[in-house]
Amino acid sequence: MAAKTIPLPEPKIIGKMSVEEAIFRRRSERSFQPQELSMEQISQLLWAGQGITEKSWGFRAAPSAGALYPLTLYVVKKDGVFRYLPDGHKLLQISSEDKRPSLMRASLGQTAITEAPVVIVVAGNFRITEAKYGQRAYRYVNMEVGHVAENVHLQAVALGLASVPIGAFWDDVVAKTLELPETQDPYYLI
């Protein structure tokens, strides 16, 4: 399949819900409506996780040790798998298959993965941070994954959507299912 790039709608920086209310309302939800998410909703979720918020330096929505940004977000939906490209705020389609059933099996049968219209996978290259910070990289990458995931969860609440964090999965099966580069490991499913 030839790689297809899809521009995303511009993210909004002013919403209808305060951060305080989003924190108050955030819950792990495992039941989802069958409707597909709009490109505006997907755009906003990805921007909240890894979007560029300061163009001249390339700073992103979630902090990163040394501004190294070792994480990559993938979107898995019924029409394929897409890699989020923060630079240019766009998606790169890497598969046209619905990989959610395989992800569900890889995540010990958690059916929320096949019921949700979108699964956001947080993957990353640990070695990028390790090259600069050595053993502390383990701590820094885990902290960054948490920052990204919380931003996505809070943005979901602010958009009136439900989300659930999933950390129980077979890493190698998720990596193989999504055909991740050898340098990337999956850390989180949302």
Secondary structure, 3 states (H helix, E strand, C coil): CCCEEEECCCCCCCCCCCHHHHHHHCCECCCCCCCCCCHHHHHHHHHHHHCEEECCCCEECCCCHHHCCCEEEEEEECCEEEEEECCCCEEEEEECCCCHHHHHHHCCCCCHHHHCCCEEEEEECHHHHHHHHHHHHHHHHHHHHHHHHHHHHHHHHHCCCCECCECCCCHHHHHHHHCCCCCCEEEEEC
